[in-house]
Amino acid sequence: MFDVIVIGGGVIGGAILRELTKYKCEVCLLEKENDVCMGQSKANSGIVHAGFDAAEGTNKARFNVRGNALMPAYAAQLGVKYKNIGSLVVAFSDGDLGTLVRLKERGEKNGVPGLELVDRKRLRELEPNISEEAVGALFAPTGGIVCPYGLTIAEIGNAMDNGARLYCNFEVTTVRREKDSFVVGSADGREVRGRVAVNCAGLGAGKVSALFGDDGLRIGGRRGEYLLLDRADGDFVSHTLFFTPTRKGKGVLVSPTADGNLLLGPTAEEVEDGGTQTTQEGIASVIAKAAEMCRGIPFRDVITSFAGVRAYSQTHDFIIGESERTEGLFQCAGIESPGLTSAPAIAEYLVGTLLRKKLKLEKNPLFDGTRKPDHFFKDLSVAEQNALIREDPAYGKIVCRCEQITEGEIVRAIRRNPPARDADAVKRRTRAGMGRCQGGFCQSHVAELLSRELGIPFDEVTKSGAGSELLKGVSK
């Protein structure tokens, strides 16, 4: 029996799982998809927010500011790319400037350090490509960027290295109470038993909560569409650029990514089905708004578009704590922006305060929180590369030419926790297929490696789980 069952393999579930392994307890993670980080954690902007946007006294404000402070060391310990580039909220009118004054005051009440109002001249010094219509900005020096899927995978992998168990393709469909524990069942008949459960199921959090007997959780979905430009354009802007927020949200941003691309988006559309398809209207909207922010954006260099769906609660604040209706069920629901930034702080509080007290947890002296990067070869010196190739010749074979990813890194991703089991899982760990050609040259080689390492026929290799086989029509 497990002490804690964590449901949902996104950045929040991963942070909580890892935090739990700092204590002497048996823990597992249940994920309904073929891999972790398959929901909103893989398809967002990767922004580490400073914390000036959320209203004072809310969970969003509290965990945003604390998470921002934790993130640099957190990412470094997990071997994940993080850059402290700062952010600018850009004003285009006198009314916007007034809003920035109020945002600065709110941020200071929240404890955000270093906030500064900059004028038109200083803004252009900071961002030469900013629109001529911009009249000023709020500068937040603690803003940053991180790789969202890299962070999630590293959290869960580190937790597994410290003894946590992962069950993929485990869609929770039944829950029953037996004495002092929950028995949680999946659609395929598997069951796990645990003393308490933590609901981090994102868009599915309301459904999961109801299975545990708490039907009071209301979760909505908001789809956001993005455009990603080639790494040749990664220095087009130096900071994350936001429009002055309105009642509808922060709007489209223009930002570098932690891996050196340029990101535009997202839109905000209410959805009920959780679908992540992109639309002509959505892409056109991103292009139009981004062009308002900056002059001369090289839209010809777009290499892909994608969409993610953000879950939000009926309170429009994070719901964190033990259910009032079901003892032993802990909710981490409605974790919309700034959820990524808040992840380490939410885990710190939920585990270090609530679960530690509930379960009387003791520290685990064997916990090791360090993890090496998943893709690293091209960053080594020539001497280090040659030494590694002598040790393992697979590192001397470039598979992804766009991103310079080697066979050794791909094989390592397939074997390492959490193990990659499909082509998209390899992509998220190593960036093989994330370059200009989007896998046009390397995907077949990646599939061959998956077939070899997993011991399955080539035509059983999938893009992202059952039903997405890369090769069809093979005669038996």
Summary of the structure (lengths in Angstrom):
residues: 476
radius of gyration: 22.3
end to end distance: 42.7
largest distance: 69.8
contacts: 1723
relative contact order: 0.16
helix: 35%
strand: 24%
